[in-house]
């Protein structure tokens, strides 16, 4: 099985990305990836844009794998919104199912121990 197929199977939320490197450092697995789409949609007016303003790297702490921390170093782009009536002039692209603005964890991610602790603190479920 090719490595790209294996990564898509294990990490479906990373399937839309170009995986550039996977490495291990201590108790961390680091995945360096980049977005691949030619354009992005403004979050305010939904106008597509291809005009890149700049690039930057986001570091996301993903769900642990085999007891090891999983970090995704994601190269994303900032775009200009050229819609004349839009209040947003620059926006960062988002990866559906993975990123949300300003978040450092993937969408829907919650530490397993926190989830179990919350269930325990809430008491038994009503019958």
PAVOTOR-160849 format. One record per residue (C-alpha): residue in three letters; y, x negated, z negated; residue number from 1. Coordinates in pm, 1 decimal, m for minus. Last residue first. Layout:
<marses>
<marse type="ALA" py="Y" px="X" pz="Z" seq="NUM"/>
...
</marses>
This chain:
<marses>
<marse type="UNK" py="553.9" px="3256.3" pz="m3201.0" seq="127"/>
<marse type="UNK" py="875.4" px="3071.4" pz="m3281.1" seq="126"/>
<marse type="UNK" py="858.8" px="2697.5" pz="m3219.2" seq="125"/>
<marse type="UNK" py="806.5" px="2486.3" pz="m3529.8" seq="124"/>
<marse type="UNK" py="1097.5" px="2289.5" pz="m3671.0" seq="123"/>
<marse type="UNK" py="1417.0" px="2182.8" pz="m3497.5" seq="122"/>
<marse type="UNK" py="1398.8" px="1837.4" pz="m3656.6" seq="121"/>
<marse type="UNK" py="1058.6" px="1771.0" pz="m3494.8" seq="120"/>
<marse type="UNK" py="1179.1" px="1876.1" pz="m3151.0" seq="119"/>
<marse type="UNK" py="1492.9" px="1661.0" pz="m3182.5" seq="118"/>
<marse type="UNK" py="1285.4" px="1363.3" pz="m3295.6" seq="117"/>
<marse type="UNK" py="1050.0" px="1407.8" pz="m3000.2" seq="116"/>
<marse type="UNK" py="1341.7" px="1407.2" pz="m2754.1" seq="115"/>
<marse type="UNK" py="1502.7" px="1110.2" pz="m2926.5" seq="114"/>
<marse type="UNK" py="1173.6" px="917.5" pz="m2916.5" seq="113"/>
<marse type="UNK" py="1133.8" px="987.8" pz="m2543.2" seq="112"/>
<marse type="UNK" py="1485.0" px="862.7" pz="m2462.0" seq="111"/>
<marse type="UNK" py="1658.4" px="1123.8" pz="m2248.7" seq="110"/>
<marse type="UNK" py="1715.8" px="1105.5" pz="m1875.6" seq="109"/>
<marse type="UNK" py="1818.8" px="1424.2" pz="m1693.6" seq="108"/>
<marse type="UNK" py="2052.6" px="1239.2" pz="m1457.5" seq="107"/>
<marse type="UNK" py="2000.0" px="866.4" pz="m1463.5" seq="106"/>
<marse type="UNK" py="2164.7" px="670.3" pz="m1744.2" seq="105"/>
<marse type="UNK" py="2492.2" px="481.2" pz="m1740.7" seq="104"/>
<marse type="UNK" py="2703.3" px="785.9" pz="m1658.6" seq="103"/>
<marse type="UNK" py="3062.8" px="745.6" pz="m1530.2" seq="102"/>
<marse type="UNK" py="3016.8" px="994.4" pz="m1243.9" seq="101"/>
<marse type="UNK" py="2658.4" px="1113.3" pz="m1203.8" seq="100"/>
<marse type="UNK" py="2372.8" px="906.7" pz="m1069.8" seq="99"/>
<marse type="UNK" py="2001.8" px="944.1" pz="m1000.2" seq="98"/>
<marse type="UNK" py="1900.8" px="1286.5" pz="m870.7" seq="97"/>
<marse type="UNK" py="2152.5" px="1271.2" pz="m587.8" seq="96"/>
<marse type="UNK" py="2295.6" px="919.9" pz="m547.6" seq="95"/>
<marse type="UNK" py="2672.0" px="928.2" pz="m598.5" seq="94"/>
<marse type="UNK" py="2945.7" px="770.5" pz="m388.1" seq="93"/>
<marse type="UNK" py="3263.5" px="668.5" pz="m564.1" seq="92"/>
<marse type="UNK" py="3591.3" px="846.4" pz="m492.4" seq="91"/>
<marse type="UNK" py="3937.4" px="756.0" pz="m368.4" seq="90"/>
<marse type="UNK" py="4226.7" px="985.8" pz="m271.3" seq="89"/>
<marse type="UNK" py="4136.6" px="1289.5" pz="m480.0" seq="88"/>
<marse type="UNK" py="4397.9" px="1568.0" pz="m476.6" seq="87"/>
<marse type="UNK" py="4271.6" px="1697.0" pz="m142.8" seq="86"/>
<marse type="UNK" py="4520.8" px="1867.6" pz="92.2" seq="85"/>
<marse type="UNK" py="4542.1" px="1588.7" pz="350.4" seq="84"/>
<marse type="UNK" py="4163.9" px="1532.7" pz="364.0" seq="83"/>
<marse type="UNK" py="4125.3" px="1156.5" pz="412.1" seq="82"/>
<marse type="UNK" py="3914.7" px="1092.4" pz="102.9" seq="81"/>
<marse type="UNK" py="3885.2" px="714.7" pz="82.8" seq="80"/>
<marse type="UNK" py="3547.3" px="579.9" pz="m22.5" seq="79"/>
<marse type="UNK" py="3412.7" px="370.5" pz="m307.6" seq="78"/>
<marse type="UNK" py="3079.3" px="207.0" pz="m241.5" seq="77"/>
<marse type="UNK" py="2768.5" px="151.2" pz="m450.5" seq="76"/>
<marse type="UNK" py="2552.7" px="m149.0" pz="m538.7" seq="75"/>
<marse type="UNK" py="2300.7" px="m39.2" pz="m802.5" seq="74"/>
<marse type="UNK" py="2162.0" px="m270.8" pz="m1066.7" seq="73"/>
<marse type="UNK" py="1877.3" px="m60.1" pz="m1204.0" seq="72"/>
<marse type="UNK" py="1756.1" px="m165.0" pz="m1546.8" seq="71"/>
<marse type="UNK" py="1411.6" px="m74.2" pz="m1678.6" seq="70"/>
<marse type="UNK" py="1336.9" px="m168.1" pz="m2041.6" seq="69"/>
<marse type="UNK" py="972.5" px="m252.3" pz="m2095.2" seq="68"/>
<marse type="UNK" py="722.4" px="m46.9" pz="m2294.3" seq="67"/>
<marse type="UNK" py="503.5" px="15.7" pz="m1990.6" seq="66"/>
<marse type="UNK" py="807.7" px="137.4" pz="m1794.2" seq="65"/>
<marse type="UNK" py="1119.7" px="250.0" pz="m1979.5" seq="64"/>
<marse type="UNK" py="1325.8" px="535.2" pz="m1825.6" seq="63"/>
<marse type="UNK" py="1636.5" px="399.5" pz="m1653.9" seq="62"/>
<marse type="UNK" py="1930.4" px="200.2" pz="m1786.7" seq="61"/>
<marse type="UNK" py="2181.7" px="203.4" pz="m1501.8" seq="60"/>
<marse type="UNK" py="2403.6" px="m91.2" pz="m1408.9" seq="59"/>
<marse type="UNK" py="2667.8" px="m10.7" pz="m1151.2" seq="58"/>
<marse type="UNK" py="2784.6" px="m269.8" pz="m899.6" seq="57"/>
<marse type="UNK" py="3102.4" px="m240.4" pz="m694.9" seq="56"/>
<marse type="UNK" py="3222.1" px="m186.4" pz="m339.5" seq="55"/>
<marse type="UNK" py="3561.1" px="m111.0" pz="m189.3" seq="54"/>
<marse type="UNK" py="3767.3" px="142.9" pz="9.3" seq="53"/>
<marse type="UNK" py="3504.6" px="242.4" pz="263.7" seq="52"/>
<marse type="UNK" py="3608.9" px="486.7" pz="538.5" seq="51"/>
<marse type="UNK" py="3299.7" px="689.2" pz="628.8" seq="50"/>
<marse type="UNK" py="3409.5" px="1011.7" pz="461.5" seq="49"/>
<marse type="UNK" py="3260.9" px="1359.9" pz="448.6" seq="48"/>
<marse type="UNK" py="3487.6" px="1632.2" pz="309.4" seq="47"/>
<marse type="UNK" py="3334.3" px="1807.7" pz="6.9" seq="46"/>
<marse type="UNK" py="3681.6" px="1896.3" pz="m133.8" seq="45"/>
<marse type="UNK" py="3655.3" px="1765.5" pz="m490.8" seq="44"/>
<marse type="UNK" py="3336.3" px="1554.8" pz="m497.4" seq="43"/>
<marse type="UNK" py="3429.5" px="1388.7" pz="m165.6" seq="42"/>
<marse type="UNK" py="3114.6" px="1349.4" pz="42.1" seq="41"/>
<marse type="UNK" py="2962.9" px="1014.9" pz="131.2" seq="40"/>
<marse type="UNK" py="2899.0" px="827.4" pz="454.4" seq="39"/>
<marse type="UNK" py="2667.7" px="582.9" pz="630.2" seq="38"/>
<marse type="UNK" py="2383.6" px="636.1" pz="381.3" seq="37"/>
<marse type="UNK" py="2195.4" px="331.4" pz="254.0" seq="36"/>
<marse type="UNK" py="2281.1" px="287.8" pz="m111.0" seq="35"/>
<marse type="UNK" py="2194.2" px="m45.6" pz="m265.2" seq="34"/>
<marse type="UNK" py="1927.4" px="m173.1" pz="m502.4" seq="33"/>
<marse type="UNK" py="1859.7" px="m446.3" pz="m756.2" seq="32"/>
<marse type="UNK" py="1570.2" px="m355.4" pz="m983.1" seq="31"/>
<marse type="UNK" py="1544.2" px="m535.5" pz="m1314.3" seq="30"/>
<marse type="UNK" py="1242.4" px="m509.2" pz="m1542.6" seq="29"/>
<marse type="UNK" py="1329.4" px="m604.3" pz="m1897.0" seq="28"/>
<marse type="UNK" py="1117.4" px="m741.7" pz="m2182.6" seq="27"/>
<marse type="UNK" py="1195.3" px="m1104.0" pz="m2096.3" seq="26"/>
<marse type="UNK" py="1336.2" px="m1107.7" pz="m1745.3" seq="25"/>
<marse type="UNK" py="1127.3" px="m939.0" pz="m1478.1" seq="24"/>
<marse type="UNK" py="1231.1" px="m907.0" pz="m1117.4" seq="23"/>
<marse type="UNK" py="1257.2" px="m651.5" pz="m838.5" seq="22"/>
<marse type="UNK" py="1495.1" px="m725.8" pz="m549.9" seq="21"/>
<marse type="UNK" py="1674.5" px="m559.4" pz="m260.3" seq="20"/>
<marse type="UNK" py="1546.0" px="m203.5" pz="m285.3" seq="19"/>
<marse type="UNK" py="1733.2" px="3.3" pz="m26.0" seq="18"/>
<marse type="UNK" py="1792.3" px="338.8" pz="m191.3" seq="17"/>
<marse type="UNK" py="1690.4" px="693.4" pz="m105.9" seq="16"/>
<marse type="UNK" py="1349.8" px="650.1" pz="m275.9" seq="15"/>
<marse type="UNK" py="1502.5" px="551.5" pz="m613.3" seq="14"/>
<marse type="UNK" py="1455.9" px="897.5" pz="m770.8" seq="13"/>
<marse type="UNK" py="1093.0" px="886.4" pz="m655.2" seq="12"/>
<marse type="UNK" py="1021.2" px="590.7" pz="m886.5" seq="11"/>
<marse type="UNK" py="644.5" px="537.9" pz="m906.7" seq="10"/>
<marse type="UNK" py="556.2" px="678.5" pz="m563.0" seq="9"/>
<marse type="UNK" py="871.4" px="551.2" pz="m391.2" seq="8"/>
<marse type="UNK" py="815.2" px="208.5" pz="m550.6" seq="7"/>
<marse type="UNK" py="456.2" px="201.9" pz="m424.0" seq="6"/>
<marse type="UNK" py="562.3" px="306.2" pz="m75.6" seq="5"/>
<marse type="UNK" py="830.3" px="32.8" pz="m65.6" seq="4"/>
<marse type="UNK" py="576.5" px="m224.4" pz="m193.4" seq="3"/>
<marse type="UNK" py="339.2" px="m150.1" pz="95.4" seq="2"/>
<marse type="UNK" py="0.0" px="0.0" pz="0.0" seq="1"/>
</marses>
